[in-house]
Amino acid sequence: MSEPSNPARTAVVLGGSHAGMLAARALTGLADRVVVVERDVLPDGPAPRKGLPQARHAHMLWSGGVRAVAELLPDIVEALQAVGARRSPVTTDMVVLGARGWFRRWPESHHVILAGRDLLDATIRAQVLADDRVELLSGTEAVGLVGDAGAVTGVRAQERSGAERVIPAGFVVDATGRGSRAEGWLGELGLPTVERREVDSGLAYASRLYLAPEQARSGYPIVNVQPDPRDGRPGRAGFLLPIEDGRWIVTLNGTRGGEPSSANDDFVRFAREELRHPVIGQLLEQAEPLSDVSYTRTTLNRRHFYERMPAWPENFAVLGDALAAYNPLYGHGLAVAAQSAVALRDVVRRHGWDSPGLSRRVQKAVARPAQTAWDLAVGQDVFYPGATENGPTLRDRLQSAYVGRLMHTATGSGRIARRVTDVTSLERGPEVLLTPSVLVAAAVGSLKPALSGPPLSGDELKRAGLE
């Protein structure tokens, strides 16, 4: 690592994953130099690494996140498609059983990016590091902050050899994910304890990679079977996402008392017998497994309310999963990280690198997309037994009742389905669900009769070997 000519104009980003690379891109050109500090030695291409075990599970970049990434890296969608990622229309290419029934496949309204996490990260990383103003310091772990309660002036970092050094900085971003130690580091600088909330549905995840049947290796829809919290049983769900190279990545999950097994030979059985509909299991019986089952219980929702702290140091911000980590069932982490990076860029541009109170403004700005995703995740998870100490509040119950009515309406109304997707895709805030026309539609309910089964076409059934 070269020594900075002007440390005050150096940005240091902690973490070289999705959130960290996008934060580095956001600061490129605003700082003279950006240094990314990453504990792992990052691979040159799309390959597994120790610090990203969640890459073995299904990931989807919602359209709100796609837009944000493209703001920072204008050619990213084309670059991803060139290496096999798929740009999939929503809800046209989605077969979804929601709590209130099967959704129809309405005309295109939004898009998601489908790709394995390793491929997504590698493609973004290559574009970010192609700029010579960004330097990657891999195999190095951040072990503390330098400074005091008034300002952060650098980072203490430890190399694999055990040698420790100080990296001076004019701005530090913590994007180290669920394992962030920012709370403790700030306490060491003399700052007060941060407010924190956790909601743990007890969800366990089991994922496996499959080779799709030959005729279903391109253009196949997403298939998602969701739980119905009203039935009083553990929530069990399944996702089948078509990704690059004709493969399907399939994730099965269940809350306390309904967890999937980690055994290879139980994976298809769980999909067929434990979900509310056997369609995913039926599809998997025609596919070829390519991996063992990957298993995790690291799924709780955790939110640090750094933006509410009475004191906040200059030159420091926290974003991504280090700020708010969500149950991955809802797929919002990647999108929130991208939107937070755009917010970081915009605040620094607007107020200037050296402006007093800049880091406080950044922290408030990145909290906004984090809070939207938090409300979406917690609004559902809070109803599972044991998720919180006191159970759902009256506000939680009222909000859930209205959302449930909206989801029922969306099964038979393309207009309401689009409004709901506006919010779940993180393109618009939840206030769009409270407009007079949406309230009236929710009161009226579904305009079409319920579907009796998954809306797969005859051709799709045939290509998957189900006809």
C-alpha positions as CSV (number, residue, x, y, z in Angstrom):
1,M,0.0,0.0,0.0
2,S,1.4,3.4,-1.0
3,E,1.3,6.2,1.6
4,P,-1.2,8.9,0.9
5,S,0.1,12.3,-0.1
6,N,-2.8,14.0,1.7
7,P,-4.5,11.7,4.4
8,A,-7.3,14.3,4.9
9,R,-8.4,13.6,1.3
10,T,-8.2,9.8,1.7
11,A,-11.3,7.7,2.2
12,V,-11.0,4.3,3.8
13,V,-13.8,1.7,3.3
14,L,-13.9,-1.3,5.6
15,G,-15.1,-4.4,3.8
16,G,-14.7,-5.4,0.2
17,S,-18.0,-7.1,-0.4
18,H,-21.1,-5.7,-2.3
19,A,-21.7,-2.8,0.1
20,G,-18.0,-1.9,0.5
21,M,-17.2,-1.9,-3.2
22,L,-20.2,0.3,-4.0
23,A,-19.3,2.7,-1.2
24,A,-15.8,2.9,-2.6
25,R,-17.2,3.7,-6.0
26,A,-19.5,6.4,-4.4
27,L,-16.4,8.1,-3.0
28,T,-14.2,7.8,-6.0
29,G,-13.6,11.3,-7.4
30,L,-14.8,12.9,-4.2
31,A,-11.8,11.7,-2.3
32,D,-8.4,11.9,-3.9
33,R,-7.9,8.3,-3.0
34,V,-10.0,5.4,-1.8
35,V,-8.6,2.4,0.1
36,V,-10.7,-0.7,0.6
37,V,-9.6,-2.8,3.6
38,E,-10.7,-6.4,3.3
39,R,-10.0,-9.3,5.7
40,D,-10.2,-11.9,2.9
41,V,-7.8,-12.3,0.0
42,L,-10.3,-11.6,-2.8
43,P,-10.4,-14.0,-5.8
44,D,-9.8,-12.6,-9.3
45,G,-13.1,-13.9,-10.5
46,P,-16.4,-15.4,-9.3
47,A,-15.2,-17.8,-6.7
48,P,-16.2,-18.7,-3.1
49,R,-14.4,-17.0,-0.1
50,K,-14.5,-17.6,3.6
51,G,-15.9,-14.2,4.5
52,L,-19.0,-14.6,2.4
53,P,-20.7,-17.9,3.3
54,Q,-24.1,-16.5,2.4
55,A,-23.1,-16.6,-1.3
56,R,-24.2,-20.2,-1.2
57,H,-27.8,-19.1,-0.9
58,A,-30.2,-17.4,-3.3
59,H,-29.7,-13.7,-4.0
60,M,-31.8,-11.3,-6.0
61,L,-31.1,-7.7,-6.8
62,W,-34.4,-5.9,-6.8
63,S,-35.0,-3.1,-9.3
64,G,-34.5,-0.4,-6.8
65,G,-31.1,-1.7,-6.2
66,V,-30.4,-2.2,-9.9
67,R,-31.1,1.5,-10.5
68,A,-28.8,2.5,-7.7
69,V,-25.9,0.3,-8.8
70,A,-26.4,1.6,-12.4
71,E,-26.1,5.2,-11.1
72,L,-22.7,4.3,-9.7
73,L,-21.6,1.9,-12.5
74,P,-23.5,2.9,-15.7
75,D,-22.5,-0.2,-17.7
76,I,-23.1,-2.8,-14.9
77,V,-26.3,-4.3,-16.2
78,E,-24.8,-5.0,-19.6
79,A,-21.6,-6.3,-18.0
80,L,-23.6,-8.7,-15.8
81,Q,-25.7,-9.9,-18.8
82,A,-22.5,-10.5,-20.7
83,V,-21.2,-13.0,-18.1
84,G,-24.5,-14.8,-17.8
85,A,-26.7,-12.9,-15.3
86,R,-30.3,-12.6,-16.2
87,R,-32.4,-9.4,-16.2
88,S,-35.9,-10.7,-15.4
89,P,-39.2,-8.9,-15.6
90,V,-41.5,-8.7,-12.6
91,T,-44.1,-10.0,-12.2
92,T,-44.2,-11.5,-15.7
93,D,-41.5,-14.0,-14.9
94,M,-42.5,-14.8,-11.4
95,V,-44.6,-17.7,-10.2
96,V,-45.5,-16.8,-6.6
97,L,-47.8,-18.3,-4.0
98,G,-48.3,-15.5,-1.4
99,A,-50.0,-15.7,1.9
100,R,-53.3,-14.9,0.2
101,G,-53.0,-17.0,-2.9
102,W,-51.3,-17.3,-6.2
103,F,-50.3,-14.1,-7.9
104,R,-51.0,-13.6,-11.6
105,R,-48.1,-12.9,-13.9
106,W,-49.0,-9.4,-14.8
107,P,-47.4,-7.4,-17.7
108,E,-43.8,-6.3,-17.0
109,S,-43.4,-3.5,-14.5
110,H,-40.0,-3.9,-12.8
111,H,-36.9,-5.9,-13.3
112,V,-34.6,-7.9,-11.1
113,I,-31.1,-9.2,-11.7
114,L,-30.6,-12.9,-11.1
115,A,-27.1,-14.2,-10.7
116,G,-25.0,-16.2,-8.2
117,R,-23.6,-13.9,-5.5
118,D,-20.0,-14.7,-6.5
119,L,-20.6,-13.6,-10.1
120,L,-22.4,-10.5,-9.0
121,D,-19.7,-9.5,-6.5
122,A,-16.9,-10.3,-9.0
123,T,-18.4,-8.2,-11.8
124,I,-19.0,-5.2,-9.6
125,R,-15.6,-5.5,-8.0
126,A,-13.8,-5.6,-11.3
127,Q,-15.5,-2.4,-12.4
128,V,-14.8,-0.6,-9.1
129,L,-11.1,-1.6,-9.0
130,A,-10.5,-0.8,-12.6
131,D,-10.3,2.9,-11.5
132,D,-6.7,3.5,-10.3
133,R,-7.9,5.9,-7.7
134,V,-9.2,2.8,-5.7
135,E,-6.7,0.6,-3.9
136,L,-7.5,-2.8,-2.5
137,L,-5.7,-3.8,0.7
138,S,-6.7,-7.4,1.0
139,G,-5.8,-10.0,3.6
140,T,-6.0,-7.1,6.2
141,E,-8.4,-6.7,9.0
142,A,-9.6,-3.5,10.6
143,V,-9.2,-3.8,14.3
144,G,-10.2,-0.3,15.5
145,L,-10.7,3.3,14.8
146,V,-8.2,6.1,15.4
147,G,-9.4,9.4,16.9
148,D,-11.7,10.5,19.6
149,A,-15.4,11.2,20.3
150,G,-15.2,14.3,18.1
151,A,-13.6,12.9,15.0
152,V,-12.2,9.7,13.4
153,T,-8.8,10.2,11.8
154,G,-7.9,6.8,10.6
155,V,-8.1,3.0,11.1
156,R,-6.0,0.5,12.9
157,A,-5.4,-2.5,10.6
158,Q,-3.8,-5.8,11.1
159,E,-2.1,-7.9,8.4
160,R,-2.1,-11.7,8.4
161,S,1.4,-11.7,9.7
162,G,0.1,-10.0,12.8
163,A,1.8,-6.7,12.0
164,E,-0.4,-3.7,12.9
165,R,-0.5,-0.3,11.2
166,V,-2.5,2.9,11.2
167,I,-4.1,4.1,7.9
168,P,-4.8,7.8,8.2
169,A,-8.1,8.9,6.6
170,G,-10.3,11.9,6.1
171,F,-13.4,9.7,6.0
172,V,-14.0,6.1,7.1
173,V,-17.0,3.9,6.0
174,D,-17.8,0.7,7.9
175,A,-19.3,-1.8,5.4
176,T,-18.1,-4.9,7.2
177,G,-21.5,-6.5,7.4
178,R,-23.2,-8.5,10.2
179,G,-19.9,-8.9,11.9
180,S,-19.3,-5.1,12.3
181,R,-17.6,-4.0,15.5
182,A,-18.5,-0.4,15.0
183,E,-20.6,-0.3,18.2
184,G,-17.7,-1.4,20.3
185,W,-15.2,0.9,18.5
186,L,-17.4,3.9,19.1
187,G,-17.6,3.0,22.7
188,E,-13.8,2.9,22.9
189,L,-13.7,6.5,21.6
190,G,-16.0,7.6,24.4
191,L,-19.3,7.7,22.5
192,P,-22.6,6.6,24.1
193,T,-24.2,3.2,23.5
194,V,-26.2,2.9,20.4
195,E,-29.9,2.0,20.4
196,R,-30.3,-1.5,18.8
197,R,-33.3,-3.8,18.1
198,E,-33.3,-7.4,17.1
199,V,-36.2,-9.5,15.7
200,D,-35.4,-13.1,15.2
201,S,-37.9,-15.4,13.5
202,G,-35.7,-18.4,14.1
203,L,-35.4,-18.9,10.4
204,A,-33.0,-21.6,9.1
205,Y,-31.9,-21.7,5.5
206,A,-30.9,-24.6,3.3
207,S,-29.7,-24.1,-0.3
208,R,-28.6,-26.3,-3.1
209,L,-27.4,-25.7,-6.7
210,Y,-29.1,-27.6,-9.5
211,L,-28.6,-28.0,-13.3
212,A,-32.0,-27.3,-14.8
213,P,-33.5,-29.8,-17.3
214,E,-32.0,-29.0,-20.7
215,Q,-35.1,-27.3,-22.2
216,A,-35.5,-25.2,-19.1
217,R,-32.0,-23.7,-18.9
218,S,-32.9,-20.4,-20.3
219,G,-35.9,-18.1,-19.8
220,Y,-37.5,-20.0,-16.9
221,P,-39.5,-18.1,-14.3
222,I,-38.7,-17.5,-10.7
223,V,-40.8,-19.8,-8.5
224,N,-41.5,-18.8,-4.9
225,V,-43.8,-20.5,-2.4
226,Q,-44.4,-18.3,0.7
227,P,-45.8,-19.2,4.1
228,D,-49.2,-18.0,5.5
229,P,-48.6,-16.6,9.0
230,R,-52.3,-16.8,9.7
231,D,-52.3,-20.6,9.9
232,G,-50.4,-20.7,13.2
233,R,-47.8,-23.1,11.9
234,P,-44.0,-22.4,11.5
235,G,-43.3,-20.4,8.4
236,R,-41.9,-22.5,5.6
237,A,-40.9,-21.1,2.2
238,G,-39.0,-21.9,-0.9
239,F,-37.3,-20.0,-3.8
240,L,-36.1,-21.3,-7.1
241,L,-34.0,-18.7,-8.9
242,P,-32.7,-19.3,-12.5
243,I,-29.1,-18.0,-12.6
244,E,-26.2,-18.2,-15.0
245,D,-25.0,-21.3,-16.9
246,G,-28.4,-23.0,-17.0
247,R,-28.5,-23.5,-13.2
248,W,-31.1,-23.1,-10.6
249,I,-30.2,-22.0,-7.0
250,V,-32.9,-23.2,-4.6
251,T,-33.3,-22.1,-1.0
252,L,-35.7,-23.7,1.4
253,N,-36.3,-22.2,4.8
254,G,-38.4,-22.6,7.9
255,T,-38.9,-20.8,11.3
256,R,-38.7,-22.4,14.7
257,G,-40.2,-25.9,14.6
258,G,-40.3,-26.0,10.8
259,E,-36.7,-25.8,9.8
260,P,-35.4,-27.8,6.8
261,S,-32.8,-30.4,7.3
262,S,-29.2,-30.0,6.2
263,A,-29.2,-33.5,4.7
264,N,-28.9,-33.8,0.9
265,D,-31.4,-36.6,0.7
266,D,-34.1,-34.6,2.5
267,F,-34.0,-31.5,0.4
268,V,-36.5,-32.5,-2.3
269,R,-38.8,-34.1,0.2
270,F,-39.0,-30.9,2.2
271,A,-39.8,-28.9,-0.9
272,R,-42.5,-31.4,-1.9
273,E,-44.1,-32.1,1.5
274,E,-43.5,-29.2,3.8
275,L,-44.2,-26.2,1.7
276,R,-47.8,-25.0,1.0
277,H,-47.5,-26.3,-2.6
278,P,-45.2,-29.1,-4.0
279,V,-44.3,-27.3,-7.2
280,I,-40.6,-26.6,-6.3
281,G,-40.1,-30.2,-5.2
282,Q,-41.7,-31.4,-8.5
283,L,-39.3,-29.2,-10.5
284,L,-36.3,-30.4,-8.6
285,E,-37.1,-34.1,-9.2
286,Q,-36.4,-33.3,-12.9
287,A,-33.1,-31.4,-12.2
288,E,-29.6,-32.6,-11.4
289,P,-28.0,-31.6,-8.1
290,L,-24.6,-29.9,-8.5
291,S,-23.7,-29.2,-4.9
292,D,-24.3,-30.4,-1.3
293,V,-26.8,-28.5,0.9
294,S,-25.5,-25.3,2.4
295,Y,-27.1,-24.4,5.8
296,T,-27.3,-21.3,7.9
297,R,-29.2,-19.9,10.9
298,T,-27.7,-16.4,10.5
299,T,-31.0,-14.8,9.6
300,L,-32.1,-12.5,12.4
301,N,-33.0,-8.8,11.7
302,R,-30.7,-6.4,13.6
303,R,-30.9,-2.7,13.3
304,H,-28.4,-0.1,14.8
305,F,-30.0,3.3,15.1
306,Y,-26.7,5.3,14.7
307,E,-28.6,8.2,13.3
308,R,-30.4,8.7,16.6
309,M,-27.2,9.0,18.7
310,P,-26.9,12.2,20.6
311,A,-23.2,12.5,19.6
312,W,-21.6,11.4,16.4
313,P,-17.9,11.7,15.3
314,E,-16.9,13.6,12.2
315,N,-15.5,11.5,9.3
316,F,-17.2,8.2,10.0
317,A,-20.3,6.4,8.7
318,V,-21.8,2.9,8.9
319,L,-23.9,1.4,6.1
320,G,-25.0,-2.0,4.6
321,D,-25.6,-4.9,7.0
322,A,-23.3,-3.2,9.5
323,L,-26.2,-0.7,9.9
324,A,-29.2,-2.9,9.4
325,A,-29.1,-6.7,8.6
326,Y,-32.3,-8.3,7.4
327,N,-33.8,-11.7,7.3
328,P,-32.5,-12.7,3.8
329,L,-36.0,-14.2,3.0
330,Y,-37.0,-10.7,1.6
331,G,-33.9,-10.2,-0.5
332,H,-33.4,-6.5,0.3
333,G,-29.8,-6.4,1.6
334,L,-28.2,-5.9,-1.8
335,A,-30.6,-3.2,-2.9
336,V,-30.3,-1.3,0.4
337,A,-26.5,-1.3,0.2
338,A,-26.6,0.1,-3.3
339,Q,-29.1,2.8,-2.4
340,S,-27.1,3.7,0.7
341,A,-23.9,4.1,-1.4
342,V,-25.8,6.5,-3.7
343,A,-27.0,8.4,-0.7
344,L,-23.4,8.6,0.6
345,R,-22.2,10.0,-2.8
346,D,-25.1,12.5,-3.0
347,V,-24.6,13.9,0.5
348,V,-20.8,14.4,0.1
349,R,-21.3,16.0,-3.3
350,R,-24.0,18.4,-1.9
351,H,-22.2,19.5,1.2
352,G,-18.5,19.1,0.4
353,W,-15.8,16.9,1.7
354,D,-14.7,19.1,4.6
355,S,-18.1,20.5,5.7
356,P,-18.8,20.3,9.4
357,G,-21.4,17.7,10.3
358,L,-21.0,15.8,7.1
359,S,-20.8,12.4,8.7
360,R,-24.0,13.0,10.7
361,R,-25.8,14.0,7.4
362,V,-24.5,10.9,5.7
363,Q,-25.6,8.7,8.6
364,K,-29.1,10.1,8.5
365,A,-29.3,9.7,4.7
366,V,-28.2,6.0,4.6
367,A,-30.7,5.3,7.4
368,R,-33.7,6.1,5.1
369,P,-33.4,3.1,2.7
370,A,-32.4,0.9,5.6
371,Q,-35.5,1.8,7.5
372,T,-37.8,1.1,4.6
373,A,-36.4,-2.4,4.3
374,W,-36.5,-2.9,8.1
375,D,-40.2,-2.1,8.3
376,L,-40.9,-4.6,5.5
377,A,-39.0,-7.4,7.1
378,V,-39.9,-6.8,10.7
379,G,-43.6,-6.2,9.8
380,Q,-43.8,-9.9,8.9
381,D,-41.2,-11.6,11.1
382,V,-42.5,-10.1,14.4
383,F,-45.5,-12.4,14.2
384,Y,-43.5,-15.6,14.5
385,P,-43.4,-17.1,18.0
386,G,-40.3,-16.0,19.9
387,A,-39.3,-13.4,17.4
388,T,-39.5,-10.6,20.1
389,E,-39.8,-10.6,23.8
390,N,-43.2,-9.0,23.9
391,G,-44.7,-10.1,20.5
392,P,-46.2,-7.8,17.9
393,T,-47.5,-4.4,19.0
394,L,-51.0,-3.0,18.1
395,R,-49.3,-1.0,15.3
396,D,-47.8,-4.2,14.0
397,R,-51.2,-5.9,14.0
398,L,-53.0,-3.1,12.3
399,Q,-50.3,-2.7,9.6
400,S,-50.2,-6.4,9.0
401,A,-54.0,-6.5,8.6
402,Y,-53.9,-3.8,5.9
403,V,-50.9,-5.3,4.1
404,G,-52.7,-8.7,4.1
405,R,-55.7,-7.1,2.5
406,L,-53.5,-5.4,-0.1
407,M,-51.8,-8.7,-0.9
408,H,-55.2,-10.4,-1.4
409,T,-56.2,-7.5,-3.7
410,A,-52.9,-7.8,-5.7
411,T,-53.7,-11.4,-6.6
412,G,-56.5,-10.1,-8.8
413,S,-55.5,-6.5,-9.6
414,G,-52.6,-5.7,-11.8
415,R,-52.6,-2.0,-10.7
416,I,-52.4,-2.9,-7.0
417,A,-49.8,-5.6,-7.7
418,R,-47.7,-2.9,-9.3
419,R,-48.0,-0.6,-6.3
420,V,-47.1,-3.4,-4.0
421,T,-44.1,-4.2,-6.2
422,D,-43.1,-0.6,-6.2
423,V,-42.5,-0.9,-2.5
424,T,-41.1,-4.4,-2.3
425,S,-38.6,-3.6,-5.1
426,L,-37.5,-0.5,-3.0
427,E,-38.3,1.8,-5.9
428,R,-40.9,3.8,-3.9
429,G,-41.7,4.3,-0.3
430,P,-44.6,2.7,1.6
431,E,-46.6,5.9,1.4
432,V,-47.8,4.9,-2.1
433,L,-49.8,2.2,-0.5
434,L,-51.8,4.8,1.5
435,T,-53.1,6.9,-1.4
436,P,-56.9,7.2,-1.7
437,S,-57.1,5.0,-4.8
438,V,-55.1,2.2,-3.2
439,L,-57.2,2.4,0.0
440,V,-60.4,2.1,-2.0
441,A,-59.0,-0.8,-4.0
442,A,-58.0,-2.6,-0.8
443,A,-61.5,-2.2,0.5
444,V,-63.0,-3.6,-2.7
445,G,-60.6,-6.6,-2.8
446,S,-59.5,-8.8,-5.6
447,L,-61.2,-8.2,-9.0
448,K,-60.6,-11.7,-10.3
449,P,-61.2,-15.2,-8.9
450,A,-58.4,-17.0,-7.1
451,L,-56.0,-19.1,-9.2
452,S,-56.2,-22.8,-8.3
453,G,-52.6,-23.6,-9.0
454,P,-49.2,-22.2,-10.1
455,P,-49.5,-20.0,-13.2
456,L,-46.9,-22.0,-15.2
457,S,-47.7,-22.2,-18.9
458,G,-48.0,-25.5,-20.7
459,D,-44.7,-24.8,-22.5
460,E,-43.0,-24.2,-19.1
461,L,-44.3,-27.4,-17.6
462,K,-43.2,-29.3,-20.7
463,R,-39.7,-27.8,-20.7
464,A,-39.3,-28.7,-17.0
465,G,-40.4,-32.3,-17.6
466,L,-43.7,-31.9,-15.8
467,E,-45.9,-32.8,-18.8
